[in-house]
């Protein structure tokens, strides 16, 4: 797909991180990543996701720019909808 640098980077990182993971693991990563981008407390990171979250932290700065949160989370919302069979998704 095409998009701004943030959305392309986030999508690329996401595909590398979620490939080969179980749906339950992808759901947990989606939740953690979304909270991180929104500036919410992600709680204690499960040990199995520490490396993944460390990599994604580079995108955590978007929380300071609300319009860029959508850029960073768009691919994640799309992946989440696809995994769960939803015909549509939103970044709202």
C-alpha positions as CSV (number, residue, x, y, z in Angstrom):
1,X,0.0,0.0,0.0
2,X,0.9,3.7,-0.1
3,X,0.8,6.2,2.7
4,X,2.9,8.6,4.6
5,X,6.3,7.6,6.0
6,X,4.8,6.8,9.4
7,X,2.0,4.5,8.1
8,X,4.4,2.7,5.8
9,X,7.0,2.2,8.5
10,X,4.4,1.1,11.0
11,X,2.9,-1.4,8.4
12,X,6.3,-2.8,7.6
13,X,7.2,-3.2,11.3
14,X,3.8,-4.8,11.9
15,X,4.2,-7.4,9.2
16,X,7.6,-8.4,10.4
17,X,6.5,-8.6,14.0
18,X,3.1,-10.5,13.6
19,X,4.2,-13.0,11.0
20,X,4.0,-16.5,12.4
21,X,2.3,-15.4,15.6
22,X,-1.0,-16.8,16.9
23,X,-4.1,-14.7,16.7
24,X,-4.2,-14.3,20.5
25,X,-0.6,-13.0,20.4
26,X,-1.5,-10.6,17.6
27,X,-4.5,-9.4,19.5
28,X,-2.3,-8.7,22.6
29,X,0.3,-6.8,20.5
30,X,-2.4,-4.8,18.8
31,X,-3.8,-3.7,22.2
32,X,-0.3,-2.8,23.5
33,X,0.6,-0.9,20.4
34,X,-2.6,1.0,20.3
35,X,-2.3,2.0,23.9
36,X,1.3,3.0,23.4
37,X,0.3,5.3,20.5
38,X,-2.5,6.8,22.4
39,X,-0.3,7.6,25.3
40,X,-2.0,5.2,27.6
41,X,-0.3,3.0,30.2
42,X,0.5,-0.4,28.6
43,X,1.1,-2.0,31.9
44,X,3.8,-4.6,32.3
45,X,4.9,-6.0,29.0
46,X,4.7,-9.8,28.8
47,X,8.1,-11.3,28.5
48,X,7.4,-12.9,25.1
49,X,6.7,-9.5,23.6
50,X,9.6,-7.4,25.1
51,X,11.7,-7.4,21.9
52,X,8.6,-6.6,19.7
53,X,7.6,-3.7,22.0
54,X,11.1,-2.4,22.1
55,X,11.1,-2.2,18.3
56,X,7.7,-0.5,18.2
57,X,8.7,2.1,20.8
58,X,10.2,4.1,17.9
59,X,6.6,4.9,16.9
60,X,5.5,5.9,20.4
61,X,6.2,9.6,19.8
62,X,3.1,9.9,17.7
63,X,1.1,10.3,20.9
64,X,2.3,13.9,20.9
65,X,0.6,14.4,17.5
66,X,-3.0,13.2,17.5
67,X,-3.3,13.3,13.7
68,X,-0.3,11.0,13.3
69,X,-1.7,8.4,15.7
70,X,-4.0,7.4,12.9
71,X,-1.1,7.1,10.5
72,X,0.8,4.7,12.9
73,X,-2.3,2.6,13.7
74,X,-4.0,2.3,10.3
75,X,-2.3,-0.9,9.2
76,X,-2.8,-2.4,12.7
77,X,-6.5,-1.6,12.6
78,X,-6.8,-3.1,9.1
79,X,-4.9,-6.2,10.2
80,X,-7.1,-6.6,13.3
81,X,-10.3,-6.3,11.2
82,X,-9.0,-8.8,8.7
83,X,-7.9,-11.3,11.3
84,X,-11.4,-11.1,12.9
85,X,-13.3,-11.2,9.6
86,X,-14.7,-7.6,9.9
87,X,-15.6,-6.1,6.6
88,X,-14.7,-2.6,7.7
89,X,-12.6,-0.9,10.2
90,X,-11.9,2.6,11.6
91,X,-9.1,4.3,13.4
92,X,-11.5,6.2,15.6
